[in-house]
Amino acid sequence: MQSVSTRAGNVSYRVRGEGRPMILLHATLHDHHDFDPIVPQLSEHYQTIAVDWPLHGDYRGPATDSILTKLGAVELAHILEDFVTALDLPPAIIIGNSVGGFAAACLAINHPSRVHALILVNTGGFTTWNLFNRSFCYLLGIPAVARLILPYLIPRYMKSQTPNDTAVCQKAVSRARSLEGASVAAAFWRSFLDEQHDIRVRARDIKGTDSNSMGCQ
């Protein structure tokens, strides 16, 4: 794994293949191995760059308070900006899941010249808020509550269909049961309440270098 320094810690990444860059961004408590089943095929046509966010995957270092306070959905968008700037990549195709999709969407809004196309899966930032989901995010923003609830919640929303799905789910559950993992997850759930996490209006500005190639799922 290679790494680059960002404003919120080191970001590890693995490169495979050649061609237009395709950046693969995972969800909270996941890692770059989520994309292992598709990287061999994608790397036949693209330079795949599978990323581990700070405090995820191959990150090596403690979950200090200074890093945790910098970690959240909005902060990931800034981290992604630092990442593509450091690598000086041409316009990339970005596949983003959950918070990874949010970071990708923000990059397309704020720096469209960096983005060729988007594939967004279960992406945050497009929620219609009400008392229930705000309260839910607030509660899961408490590490002790996250550690108690997420190990039961993760398998129910992932609904594994393949052996790799099962392995990914088990890893996320194990991470959620740990003190550090619960703290990381709680930091993200708290961040969803940030006004900047709501990009429903700004999403109309997503254009990229080829507006015909932009898409969401």
PyMOL commands that set and color helices and strands:
alter all, ss='L'
color gray80, all
select helices_A, chain A and resi 32-35+39-42+65-68+73-87+99-110+112-114+131-140+143-158+163-177+179-191+195-197+202-205+211-213
alter helices_A, ss='H'
color red, helices_A
select strands_A, chain A and resi 2-6+9-16+21-25+47-52+92-97+115-121
alter strands_A, ss='S'
color yellow, strands_A
deselect
rebuild
show_as cartoon
